[in-house]
Amino acid sequence: MHAVPLEKRINVSPGRKNKKYKEILILGVGNILHRDDGVGVHVVHTLRKRSSIVPIVDIIDGGTAGFDLLSIMTGRKRIIIIDALKADDVPGSIYRLPAYSIKDSGSMMSLHEAGVKNIIDMLHFMGEYPEIEIVGIVAEDISSVEIGMSERVEKAVPRVIEEIIKIISE
């Protein structure tokens, strides 16, 4: 088995590692093989098609890469993480959460909260303190092994993109 550099696995363009990253990173995380769990990944792929914001931000499909994402998260002023949420709300509902809310929370809201919390802790340990915000979408189905999203979560994607554009312009 051959090792594949992270830059190739997460679609960072060739030669990027020697260039300065853009100040804002939009990072979609999740597992597309488990329906709504992959909503963050689906959102960033849709967002890439919006040419108006592509020049001012880096948009990355982080999938389930975990700590491998640290190298592309360092040196940023702002990071927006898109993820599925587990919440007692209507599937497709959208939440904006500051990173400190998951760091200090005893409850698990983000389906990847433990991983996101650990990555944020590691960034701080490395002396990196970007402004981090989570945009979460309440999931309906994360247990089915199937690519694609439930209808209610899929219908939320355009609203999530509007929210991300709003965040970028703040």
C-alpha positions in Angstrom: 0.0 0.0 0.0 1.3 3.4 -0.9 0.9 6.5 1.2 -1.0 9.3 -0.4 -0.1 12.9 0.6 -2.9 14.7 2.4 -2.9 17.5 -0.1 -3.9 15.0 -2.8 -6.6 13.3 -0.6 -8.4 16.5 0.2 -8.1 18.2 -3.2 -5.6 20.9 -2.3 -4.2 22.1 -5.6 -0.6 21.0 -6.5 2.1 23.2 -5.1 -0.2 24.7 -2.4 1.9 23.6 0.5 4.6 26.2 -0.4 2.1 29.0 -0.9 0.4 31.0 1.8 -3.1 29.8 2.6 -6.0 32.3 2.4 -7.0 33.8 5.7 -10.4 32.1 5.7 -10.9 28.3 5.6 -14.3 26.7 5.0 -13.9 23.1 6.1 -16.6 20.5 5.5 -16.4 17.3 7.6 -18.3 14.1 7.7 -18.7 10.7 6.2 -20.6 10.7 2.9 -21.2 6.9 3.3 -23.6 7.5 6.1 -26.2 9.7 4.5 -26.7 13.0 6.5 -23.4 12.5 8.3 -21.7 13.7 5.1 -23.7 17.0 4.8 -20.5 19.1 5.5 -18.7 17.5 2.6 -21.7 17.9 0.3 -22.0 21.6 1.3 -18.4 22.4 0.5 -18.6 20.7 -2.9 -21.7 22.8 -3.7 -20.0 25.9 -2.4 -17.0 25.4 -4.7 -19.4 26.0 -7.6 -20.0 29.6 -6.4 -17.2 31.3 -8.2 -17.9 34.6 -6.3 -16.4 33.4 -3.1 -13.8 30.9 -4.3 -11.1 33.5 -4.8 -11.3 34.8 -1.2 -11.5 31.6 0.8 -10.0 28.1 0.8 -12.8 25.5 0.6 -11.7 22.0 1.7 -13.4 18.6 1.8 -12.1 17.3 5.1 -14.1 14.2 5.1 -13.1 12.1 8.1 -9.4 13.1 8.0 -9.3 14.2 11.7 -5.8 15.3 12.9 -4.5 15.1 9.3 -6.4 18.4 8.8 -4.1 20.3 11.2 -1.6 21.2 8.5 -4.2 23.0 6.4 -5.9 24.7 9.5 -2.7 26.4 10.7 -1.9 30.0 9.7 -5.6 30.9 9.3 -7.4 33.9 10.7 -10.8 32.3 10.5 -12.1 28.8 10.1 -15.7 27.8 9.4 -16.4 24.1 10.0 -19.5 22.6 8.4 -20.8 19.5 10.1 -23.9 17.4 10.9 -25.5 17.9 14.3 -27.3 15.6 16.7 -30.0 17.8 18.3 -33.6 17.6 19.4 -34.8 19.7 16.5 -36.3 19.3 13.0 -33.8 17.7 10.6 -32.4 20.3 8.3 -32.3 23.0 11.0 -29.2 25.1 10.9 -27.1 26.2 13.9 -24.1 28.6 14.2 -21.9 27.6 17.2 -18.8 29.4 18.3 -16.0 26.9 18.8 -15.8 27.6 22.6 -19.4 26.2 22.9 -18.2 22.7 22.0 -15.0 23.0 24.0 -16.9 23.9 27.3 -20.0 21.8 26.6 -20.6 18.5 28.4 -23.1 17.5 25.8 -22.3 16.1 22.3 -24.1 18.2 19.7 -21.8 17.9 16.7 -21.5 14.3 15.5 -17.8 14.9 15.2 -17.6 17.1 18.3 -14.9 15.0 20.1 -12.7 15.1 17.0 -13.4 18.8 16.4 -12.7 19.6 20.0 -9.5 17.7 20.0 -8.3 19.4 16.8 -9.1 22.8 18.3 -7.2 21.9 21.4 -4.2 20.8 19.3 -4.3 24.0 17.3 -4.1 26.0 20.6 -1.3 23.8 21.8 0.5 24.7 18.6 0.0 28.4 19.3 -2.7 28.8 16.7 -5.8 30.8 17.8 -8.0 31.3 14.7 -11.6 32.5 15.1 -13.5 29.2 14.6 -17.2 28.8 14.1 -19.2 25.6 13.5 -22.2 25.7 11.1 -24.2 22.6 11.9 -27.1 21.0 10.2 -29.4 18.7 12.2 -29.2 15.2 10.7 -32.1 12.9 10.1 -30.3 9.7 9.1 -26.7 8.8 10.0 -27.0 5.1 10.4 -27.9 4.0 6.8 -24.9 3.1 4.7 -25.8 5.1 1.6 -24.4 8.0 -0.3 -26.7 11.0 -0.4 -28.7 13.1 2.1 -32.2 12.8 3.4 -34.7 15.1 1.7 -34.9 17.6 4.6 -31.2 17.9 5.0 -30.6 18.2 1.3 -33.2 21.1 1.1 -31.2 22.9 3.9 -28.0 23.1 1.8 -28.9 26.3 -0.1 -29.7 28.0 3.3 -26.4 26.7 4.7 -24.5 28.3 1.8 -26.4 31.6 2.4 -25.3 31.5 6.0 -21.7 30.8 5.1 -21.7 33.7 2.7 -23.2 35.9 5.5 -20.5 34.8 7.9 -17.7 35.6 5.4 -19.0 39.1 4.9 -19.3 39.9 8.6 
